[in-house]
Amino acid sequence: MVKMDFGMKNRLSKTLNPKTGRTVMLAVDHGYFQGPTTGLKKPKESIEPLIPYADSLFITRGILRNCIDPNTNIPIFLRVSGGPSVLKELSNEEITTSIKEALRLNAVGVGMSIFVGGEHETKSISNLGKLVNEAEEYGMPVLAITAVGKDMDRDARYIGLACRIAAEIGAHMVKTYYCEEDFEKVVEGCPVPIVIAGGKKIPEKDALQMAHDAISKGAKGVDMGRNIFQSDSPVGMIKAVRAIVQENKTVEEAYGIYESVKNGRYS
């Protein structure tokens, strides 16, 4: 890993817990291309109860400004890419938010998607390089999200390729999808920390199993959204995910936490 200065290390330490080296990032940026998606139709009401259990928020500047209490201590990773909606070709993104804006908003990091294998692959990877160049002038970490096109197989070969490219271009962390087979090889081939995306909503126990398996194979945490805020007990789910990531709880123990909160037996 490249040697980092104090500012970079300090910002990363606000997301990656210094005691465990792991993180529970809460992804709530979905509206930037999906609009008022299920679970985030009223962002302030959905996000506020979850903040105490997250290590950081991955969020857009508009929702940050309008829906997050400025008195909160939650570290902010700011999404800085966008452009197309779900109605268009998603890989045709641009950088939409400057590093100066991220600094004004007191972000600890910035993030953007790259589309390896997508129609606009070259532009998205070039944009990552430009973002890293600008961010490193200010000691700002960059999270690269390896967006997977609908025609791409989410296997270790493809995910490993996307993660390695992100690291080679200069990303300080990579967010990617978990694959059951050979995920440890993806981690081995990526010289920067990997966090996994939750992806589409799946049953709670399956999502907890995925988080557990990813951590056991070397992931440094999760950047999970829909499997938390679309759960029938969002607080129970984020507490359960946190128990796995930061407390090394088993899937059964974590699922017990989720069920207890859901049923009002655990606060």
Beta strands, then each sheet from edge to edge (+ up, - down):
strand 1: 23-27
strand 2: 56-59
strand 3: 76-79
strand 4: 81-82
strand 5: 94-95
strand 6: 109-114
strand 7: 142-146
strand 8: 173-176
strand 9: 194-197
strand 10: 221-224
sheet 1: 1+ 2+ 3+ 6+ 7+ 8+ 9+ 10+ 1+
sheet 2: 4+ 5-
end
